[in-house]
Structures are given as C-alpha cells and as structure tokens.
Amino acid sequence: MTSASSGTTDVVVVGAGFSGLYLLHRLRQMGLHARLLEKGSGVGGTWYWNRYPGARCDIESFDYCYSFSDELVREWVWSERYATQPEILRYLEHVADRFDLNRLITFDTTAEAASFDQNAGTWTVTTDTGEQITARYLVLATGNLSLTNRPDFDGLDSFTGQWFHTGTWPHEPVDFTGQSVAVIGTGSSGIQSIPKIAQQAEHLYVLQRTPNYSMPARNRAVTAEEMSSIVVNFPSRRRACENSDAGTPLPPATQRAVEVTAEQRRAKYDEGWERGGISALSGAFTDMFGDEVANGYAQDYAREQIRSLVTDPQIADMLSPSHDIGTKRTCTDIDYYQTYNRDNVDLINVRANPISHITPTGIALHDGVIEVDSIVFATGFDAITGALADIDIRGRADVPLSAAWANGARAYLGLQVVGFPNMFLITGPTSPSVLSNMAISIEQHVDWVVDCLAYMRDNGHATIEPTNTAQDEWMRHVTELANATLYPRAHSWYVGTNMDGRERAFTIYIAGCGPYREECDQVVADGYRGFEFDATSTEGTSA
Ligand code: NA7
C-alpha cells in the first residue's frame, strides 16, 4: 500500500458530493488508499454550492439519502418532505464526520488535468495547487450539474450593483430588502428562488425566455410518527426505489392516457396534482413520454392550473409552456405561480424583448431599460459533461476526452469510456443520471465501481477498459430507447442546447433505474461482458 500523502495513492476521486463521500467510505472498507480532491472548502457538492434562497430537493428527503448504513438511516431525522439545501448540507457534513472521511479530502483544490500513462497503467492528476498525484484509478464524481452557465452579457463588468449566480451563491446571507432585483431564468433554480426573493425585495423583475412546467411541491413537515414508520419500512421502500424507473417508490402507472375517458384522465391528474411533486402529472399514465397526444393532455391540464393560480390572464399566458411536459426538467415549487399575483413582481418576456446588455445600473433590453440593484443569474449549468470537460483529461496516446467526445459524449454503461482505462464516471452520460433520483443512482454506481476494483484485485487485473464494440452497442441501445420517446425533441440542458453552439445530443439512459441496474448486474454476471482487462502493467501504485 502506498502512503496517502506521498503523491501516489490507489485511487484519486474528484468531487466531495454524495458520490465522492460514499466512494471514500467504500474504498477504505476495501482496503484501498484514496485521495479526494474538492474545489470547495467543504463537502456537499451541489448542496455546498447552490445556497440560493428557496433551494431544496425535488425528491422526497427519505429517498434522497444514503442506504448503506442502517445506523445512519435510523439516526438522521428529516424535518420536511422536501429537504432544504441547508438540511441536506448538514446531512452530508454529518456523513463526512460520522464516517471520518474529511481527512481523506483535500479541500480548496481543483483537479485541472489528468493523464494516463500507458506503460505504467496509472493516472496522474495535476491540481491548481501544483500537486501531482499518481494513482492506479481515477474516479470522476464531479456531478451532473456543477459547472455554471452564465451568459456573457456585455457590460456586466460595469454593473455597480451586486450580481449572483444561483449555482455559486455566497455563504453569507444575501439581503435584498429595499432593493430592485432582476432574476434571469425560469428553470428549477429560478422557480425556487423567485417566490423567496419576491417576499424580500422591494421590486422583482423576472426575465423569462421560456416558461417551464412546475408542479406544486405540497411540502410539509415530517411528523415523528411518519419518520419512525419510514425507518421501519426503509429497506422495502429502498428496494422499490431501486427497481423503479425514476428511483422513487411511487407505484408505476398502469394505464395509457389515450385509452381512458376524459373524466378518468382528469381524476388521475387531479390525484397527482393534489399529491404534488415532480411526477404529479408524469406519473399518471404510461404513455406520457412516448405519445404526443398523451403528453398534450397533461400539458392542457398544467396550463389550466396555471390559469387558475394566476389572476392576470395575460401573465398566465406568458407563464404557460408549450413544450412536451417533462422533456425539459419539470420543476416543483412553493407558491411560484401565485408570486405573479403580487404587486411588486413584473414578468418580462426576454424572448420577445431580448436582453441587449448590462448597464452600470440595470439591464438594457431591446426595448427599454430596467433599473436594478441586484441581478440573479438563474441560468443553469453546462450539464452532464461540463464538469468533466473542465478537466484536461487525456487517455491512451494522450488523446483528450474532449476529442473522444467531439461529436457527443460516448461511454459504456455510463461508467467507462473507450481509450480511458481505469477511469470511472459516477452517474456519467448514458446512465439514468439526471432522470433518476441521484441518491439511488450514485449508490448503485459507487457499489458497481468498488466491486469492480475488488474483482480486479482478486483476479490480478491491472487495467479495465470497455471494448469499442460494447460501447458502440450501448450507444445504439441508449439512442434507440431515447428516440422512441419525446425527450430528444426539447430544447433543454437534457440535450445540451442550453449551451451556445452545442450539438443536440441526448445521452441519458431512459429505461429507468431498475432495468439499468439489471443491465449492469448482468454485465458482471457475464464476467464483465464488454470490458477488457490487462494484467501486464503492475508498476506504479500498489494495492
Ligand atoms: P435550467 O433549468 O437550465 O434553467 C436555466 C434558465 O435560464 C432557463 O429558463 C433558461 O431559459 C434561462 N436562460 C439561460 N440563458 C439565458 C439567457 N441568455 N437569457 C435569458 N434566459 C436564459 O437551470 P436551473 O439552475 O434552473 O436548473 C438546473 C437543474 O438543477 C434543475 O433542473 C434541477 O435538476 C437542479 P431557456 O429555457 O434556455 O430559454
């Protein structure tokens, strides 16, 4: 075993979010040394950075957590149905303390580059602090929504007020009292923060390019009785999540929207709307994502709800989306639509009246200027591949990952990429990733990777890499599944078109967590079908 402080180790992990923390725990249990590099000053990943007002999870708290420790499940008490960012961050900090993980993490350190030495069969990771760490394995636990996207508006440097991005929110409280504030963007971060900012600011301008569907969260406190019952039933609830499509315990829909009567459809939608949550409408029928007529029924229902919640019919129209529901991330909210009934909130359509530039005191639109004290960019992320592309990763023959992915991300099972031996992705492209409960997908991926490393150790394998054939077949399978749905049609971060100049590519495994888990398990049962092992290079680090 090499020493963790010597510049060599067994595994370098990048990112101390949900994935990185569990990885450290499992790797240590297996007897491997690991170093984790984290850009932030603390653990938490997404929940460390996204401190904007109103930030909370859109998966129920008791499902958006780890299951690996019975003690942890028993001792952590969730206070709300949908946990807030501070509560989830406290949970992850607790996990890091409880399992003594912090001392394996180097904070305030960015992995800038990683290159594979073909002869030694090792990765060398270079950090922004000038350190070079060599390891047999590299695991990228960098998250799907980590690298922020901030449109490059002219004049921002001249702005004399304050500006923020929801994805890199300050740690100290931000007080908008008495201020005129502009929020740009109406995705999930905008929809969560707008009601909160409206309550505090003197005036709020919402600059909307595309309206989005949002379901009522129906958030509430979790009672002590409910929490006890959840703990008792946790194992079966978790199995239900693991075998489901989205990683949640909701029973799957059984009927097609196009086969039932209008009254039956309405009853189902009413039931979902009353229950609330991200799948309020999408969980109602089986044909939601495969049939535009079925999707259209749910859209009509959602638009009707918006009209009933927003007093001004013109504003309700502006807030009514027209894309296939769910093909762009559906949001959940607390009083989002009702916020537009406030006197201090103005909705501006920046598709019809685009942002021209930022002035020292406001935002110049094509038609008119709005004077503001603060600007909030709720403009999202370079999603799915952004954080990976941000590291100069070079595999065999010094080929950059950016070159391997020049025509879109390619991976086998979302876990490994041809040409990049011993490099693993956690919830990478072509896995269920952002279309699933990340806590479920993360635990599955971490378990798969760590079990794979154990298998390699037990069998004397030095490197693992997918075959071209396996990766090509997997890509075909993922694409075929997606093309049978409405998903690839939308303009959204799911297909990368939220980034200027990005080719449309849908790289999410659509068949769900359960079928995906079976695929991964079957690959292992078939002797790691589609992967090649190499036993020839054994120098470098030792395990
Ligand atoms: P999203 O969902 O990507 O939303 C970003 C929003 O910002 C969206 O409404 C965009 O409009 C808008 N946007 C982006 N660029 C511009 C410009 N240049 N001008 C005006 N408006 C713009 O990011 P979120 O942070 O809200 O959510 C990301 C995920 O994080 C979320 O789904 C959860 O899973 C957690 P557009 O729709 O592109 O017209």
Boltz pocket constraint, residues with backbone or C-beta under 6 A from the ligand:
constraints:
  - pocket:
      binder: B
      contacts: [[A, 145], [A, 151], [A, 166], [A, 184], [A, 185], [A, 186], [A, 187], [A, 188], [A, 189], [A, 190], [A, 191], [A, 207], [A, 208], [A, 209], [A, 210], [A, 329], [A, 330], [A, 350], [A, 355], [A, 378], [A, 379], [A, 380], [A, 381], [A, 491], [A, 493], [A, 498]]
      max_distance: 6.0
